[in-house]
């Protein structure tokens, strides 16, 4: 029987792995297969009702021209319709000279090769506002996943380089992965003139994903 002081057992504390945080970025290029065109009709008249009626006539002609090229109704969307009073300024006084009516449409063309044809037909039908072209890909998730994989791989390669220099052991599976803000496709947008048909050169789009990964080592 032991009557002395109780034996001392030091508190067990598991060794906690150290961590390092690294960034990774992956970029893939995609050939755009969709182009979004912003076009519209602007009319001006001293009578607001007349300006609206003239705009409606030209807008109807524009829509008919687009549909004749195979553009479906669901691919044409009104994005704004505005009526703005116009003034002349004489001797410091504003005098109403009439009203301007603008009707803007966003047209999604699912065949990039037809973009120039669509643009030319719209201008010929009466479109006199052109706000630009935006090229997109119809399946961005596929390219996003590829870019995400490259970003993770880059972070892992950085982690291997760090632990190799330090002479420690790396757990190659990250503790956490956080996507950095702004990890979206970088779409190409071009300005356009309503007086001439621009050459449609979609080129390629960069889809970039950036992540922050935390690794443990001991």
Buried (B, 14 or more C-beta within 10 A) or exposed (E): EEEEEEEEEEEEEEEEBEEBBBBBBBBBEBEBBBBBBBBBBBBBBEEBEBBBEBBBEBBEBBBEBBEEBEBEEEBBEEEEBEEEEEEEEEEEEEEEEBBBBBBBBBBBBEBBEBBBBBBBBBBEBBBBBBBEBBBBBEEBEEBBBBBBEBBBEBBBEBBEEBBEEEEEEBBEEBEEBEEBEEBEBEBBBBEBEBEEBBEBEBEEBBBBBBBBBBBBBE
